[in-house]
């Protein structure tokens, strides 16, 4: 008997086997075939057997000497689509205002995996504390305010997903004086 957990169709070939006085000590092979496995989850098949003996030919054969071995001949399931690092964002642009604001905009990467968030970092070119924002993937622009007019800022943007952080794209901008 073969049964898969969770319950899914499977078959056993041959469906049964009778050992005789001539073949009782020979290896018998059974093939258990499950339904198509198209994911990366481990599934299992439980194989059980029932041993009975009858007749004078089997009086000296101990049931405990019958051995069942299970050999898995399938290759491990392939990853349906391994998550790739996202590529670099494209078409990054910076705009500024005399009131001390910088707007950073970009387009999603054209290579690699899909991002779930972006990381946008702005800091003064000559040192000082930076500011980081992490908008969700649907948002492709952020605005920083409270910046110093006349100061030059370095900005980078990168995409991220479950696989990690993608390549950064860099730019600089100098805010106009009022």
N, C-alpha and C positions, 0 to 999 in steps of 0.2 A: 504494500500500500504506500502511496506517496501523497503527501499533503503539503501545500505551501502556506506560509503564514506571512502576511494576512492571506486569507483564502483567495487563491487565484488558480486558474486552470493549469494543470500540469498532467503529464502522462508518464507512464512507466512502460518500458519495453525490455524484455517481454513482460506481459502483465502478471505472469506467474511462472514458476519453475518447479518441476518435481525432480527431486534427486532419487536416483535408483541405486541399486547395489553396484552398478558399473560406474556411476559418475559422482557418488556422494563426496569423494575427496578431491574433486576437480573444481577449479575456480569457475564461478558463474558470474557473468557481468550483466548488470541491469542499468539501463540508461533512463534517468529522470530528466525530462525536458519541461521547463517552465515556459510561461508566456514570455513574449518579447519584453526585455528589460531595457527601457529607454531613459532611465534616470541614474543618478549616482547614489541612490540609497542601497544599502545592503538588504537583500531579502534572504530568506532561508527556506529550505525544504526539509521537512522531517521525514526520515525514512524509517519505517518500522518493519519488523519481520516476525514471522511466527514459525517456530520449528516444532514439528511433531515427528514422531518416529513410530513406525509400525512394521511388523514383520520380523522374522528371525534374522534377516540380514543386518538389522540395525541394533540388535541386542547389545553389542559391544561398543557402539558409537555413543559417546556421551554428548548430550545436547550442549554442554558447556564448551566443547571443542569446536563448535561452529563459530566462525568469526565473520563479522560484517565490517567492511572498511568502506568509507565514503571518500571518494576522490573527486575534487572539483576540477574539471578540465576546462572551465571557461576562463577567459581573461577577465581581469577586473573591469567593471563598467567604465566606459570612457566618460570624461567630463562632457556634458552636453555643450557647454560653452564656458570655458574658463573665463573668469572675469579678468579683463586686461586693465592695466593702468590707463587712465585717460591720457590722450595726447595734450599738447599745449593749447590753451585758448587761442583763438584767432582774432584778427582785426581789432586789437586793443587800441583804444584811443583815450586821451585825457583832455579834459577841458577845465578851465578855471574861471574864477570870477574875482573881481577886486574886493569882494566882501570876505575873502579867505575861504573859499570853497573849491574843492577839486572833485570832479565827477569822473569816475573810471568806468569805461564800458568795454565790452568785448563780445565775441561770438563764441559759441560752444566749439570744442575741439572737433576736427574733421577726421581724426585718427584715434585709435585705441577704444577703450571701453567708455560707456556712458558715465558722465559724472553724476554724483548725487549732491555735491556742494562745490563751491569755489572758495578759495582762500585768497583774499586781497589784502596786501600789506602796503602801507605808506609810511615813510619816515623821512625826516630831514636829511638831505644829502651829506651835511657836515656833522652828523651825529645828533643824538637826541633820541627821545622816546618815540617809538613807532606805534602805529595803530593798525589793528587787524580786524577785518570783517569776514564772516563766513556765510554768505548768502546761499540759499538753496539753489539747485541747478536751474530752475526756471527763471531766476533773476540774473540778468547779465549786465547790471550796472549798479554801482554804489556811489554815494556822495559822502565826502569827508568835509566837515565844517570846523570852524574855529582855528584855521591855519593862519600862519603868519604871511602877510603880503610881502613880496620881494624875496621870499625864501624859495630855494629849489628843493623839490621832494623827489625821492626815488620811489617808484611803485612797481610791484610785481603782482601777477595773478597766476594762479595754478588751479587746475581742476583736481578733484579727488573723488574716489569711490571706495568700495570694499577692498579692492586690490591695493590701494595706497594713494600716494600723491603723485600727480603727473609733473611734467616739466614746467618750469616757470617761464613767463614772458615778462620782460622788463621795459620800463620807460622812465623818463624823468620829465618834470614840468616845473617851471618857475612861475610863481604867482605874480600877477601884475601888482604894481604899487597903486594905491588909491589915488 
